[in-house]
C-alpha cells in the first residue's frame, strides 16, 4: 500500500496561493498578477420548511466563503440530492431560491449535478475572483487589531427551536414540553433568523476590501469560538497572537436566551467545545448561556475580521455607506488561543 504522504505532492502547485497546505475558507489559484480564482463548495439538508427559502439560504451560505476571502462571485454550479418521490415543484422551488441569491450576488448558475438521495440536500460549487495581493486569510491578525463581527449569533439555536416546536411535533410532546415551561417558537424570532441567513456577506467583504483588511473568516459550523480559534491559531505561528472577545458585546438574535434556557441546542454546542476547548479560556463573569451561544453552530453567519486601528474607521465608513451592520467585539492580543471576558 502506498504511504498516505505519497498522495499529497499532487496538491502542491506554484499557482495555488491557498490550499491544503494552509487550510482556509476557500482555495485560491493565481491566474496572473492581477487575477486569482477562488473556489469553494458547500451544501446541507433543509433547515427551514419553505423550499424557496431553504434554497436561498443554502446558496448564501455556499457563497459566503468567497466573501470571507475578499472576492466576488463569478458563477456557480448546483449540487443537489433528492428522494425520487419528492414533488417536482418542491425541487423547482429549491433551485429557484438558490438562483435568486446567485443573481443578487451579480453571478450566474451555469450548471450542476443532481443525484438521488434519501434526504434532500442542496448547495453550490462557487467560483470567485480576486486580485492575488488582496486575498483575506484566517491568519495575519496582530496584537492591537480590532475584531468586528457583521451578523448576530443564534441562527443554529433558533432553527433548532423551529424543528423541535414545529408543525410535525406530536401533541403529547407539545403538552409535555409546555408543562416543563419550554417556550413555543415565536414566529418573529424565526423571521429574524431567516433574514440574517439570507443576507449575503458581499457588502461586508466589499467594506473590508476598501479598508485593506487581510484577516477574516466567516462564522458557520464551528461557531464564533471555533472559527475564532482557527483565526488565532493561523495567526500565531508568525507572531504571538490570540483573540480577546468581550461576550457582552457579541450581537444576539431576538429570543436566543430563552431558547438556550429551554435546551434547544444543536450537537455543535457539545462537539465544538470538545474540539476547540483547549484553546479557549473564560472569565468567571461569562455566564453558561453566553458560553453556549459562543460555541453554537451558525448557518450563513457573518464575517469575523481583524482590522488595524488605522483602518477601522475606513471599515466603519464603508459599512455605513452600504447599509452593512457591524459590531466591535474585541481585539487581537499577545497571547495564545482565545480569552472570553
C-alpha positions, 0 to 999 in steps of 0.5 A, spaced: 500 500 500 502 506 498 504 511 504 498 516 505 504 522 504 505 519 497 498 522 495 499 529 497 505 532 492 499 532 487 496 538 491 502 542 491 502 547 485 506 554 484 499 557 482 495 555 488 496 561 493 491 557 498 490 550 499 491 544 503 497 546 505 494 552 509 487 550 510 482 556 509 475 558 507 476 557 500 482 555 495 485 560 491 489 559 484 493 565 481 491 566 474 496 572 473 498 578 477 492 581 477 487 575 477 486 569 482 480 564 482 477 562 488 473 556 489 469 553 494 463 548 495 458 547 500 451 544 501 446 541 507 439 538 508 433 543 509 433 547 515 427 551 514 420 548 511 419 553 505 423 550 499 424 557 496 427 559 502 431 553 504 434 554 497 436 561 498 439 560 504 443 554 502 446 558 496 448 564 501 451 560 505 455 556 499 457 563 497 459 566 503 466 563 503 468 567 497 466 573 501 470 571 507 476 571 502 475 578 499 472 576 492 466 576 488 462 571 485 463 569 478 458 563 477 456 557 480 454 550 479 448 546 483 449 540 487 443 537 489 440 530 492 433 528 492 428 522 494 425 520 487 418 521 490 419 528 492 414 533 488 417 536 482 415 543 484 418 542 491 425 541 487 423 547 482 422 551 488 429 549 491 433 551 485 429 557 484 431 560 491 438 558 490 438 562 483 435 568 486 441 569 491 446 567 485 443 573 481 443 578 487 450 576 488 451 579 480 453 571 478 450 566 474 448 558 475 451 555 469 450 548 471 450 542 476 449 535 478 443 532 481 443 525 484 438 521 488 438 521 495 434 519 501 434 526 504 434 532 500 440 536 500 442 542 496 448 547 495 453 550 490 460 549 487 462 557 487 467 560 483 470 567 485 475 572 483 480 576 486 486 580 485 492 575 488 495 581 493 488 582 496 486 575 498 483 575 506 486 569 510 484 566 517 491 568 519 495 575 519 491 578 525 496 582 530 496 584 537 492 591 537 487 589 531 480 590 532 475 584 531 468 586 528 463 581 527 457 583 521 451 578 523 448 576 530 449 569 533 443 564 534 441 562 527 443 554 529 439 555 536 433 558 533 432 553 527 433 548 532 427 551 536 423 551 529 424 543 528 423 541 535 416 546 536 414 545 529 408 543 525 410 535 525 411 535 533 406 530 536 401 533 541 403 529 547 410 532 546 407 539 545 403 538 552 409 535 555 414 540 553 409 546 555 408 543 562 416 543 563 415 551 561 419 550 554 417 556 550 413 555 543 417 558 537 415 565 536 414 566 529 418 573 529 424 570 532 424 565 526 423 571 521 429 574 524 433 568 523 431 567 516 433 574 514 440 574 517 441 567 513 439 570 507 443 576 507 449 575 503 456 577 506 458 581 499 457 588 502 461 586 508 467 583 504 466 589 499 467 594 506 473 590 508 476 590 501 476 598 501 479 598 508 485 593 506 483 588 511 487 581 510 484 577 516 477 574 516 473 568 516 466 567 516 462 564 522 458 557 520 459 550 523 464 551 528 461 557 531 464 564 533 469 560 538 471 555 533 472 559 527 475 564 532 480 559 534 482 557 527 483 565 526 488 565 532 491 559 531 493 561 523 495 567 526 500 565 531 505 561 528 508 568 525 507 572 531 504 571 538 497 572 537 490 570 540 483 573 540 480 577 546 472 577 545 468 581 550 461 576 550 457 582 552 458 585 546 457 579 541 450 581 537 444 576 539 438 574 535 431 576 538 429 570 543 436 566 543 436 566 551 430 563 552 431 558 547 438 556 550 434 556 557 429 551 554 435 546 551 434 547 544 441 546 542 444 543 536 450 537 537 455 543 535 454 546 542 457 539 545 462 537 539 465 544 538 467 545 545 470 538 545 474 540 539 476 547 540 476 547 548 483 547 549 484 553 546 479 557 549 479 560 556 473 564 560 472 569 565 468 567 571 463 573 569 461 569 562 455 566 564 453 558 561 448 561 556 453 566 553 458 560 553 453 556 549 451 561 544 459 562 543 460 555 541 453 554 537 453 552 530 451 558 525 448 557 518 450 563 513 453 567 519 457 573 518 464 575 517 469 575 523 475 580 521 481 583 524 482 590 522 488 595 524 486 601 528 488 605 522 483 602 518 477 601 522 474 607 521 475 606 513 471 599 515 466 603 519 465 608 513 464 603 508 459 599 512 455 605 513 455 607 506 452 600 504 447 599 509 452 593 512 451 592 520 457 591 524 459 590 531 466 591 535 467 585 539 474 585 541 481 585 539 487 581 537 492 580 543 499 577 545 497 571 547 495 564 545 488 561 543 482 565 545 480 569 552 472 570 553 471 576 558 
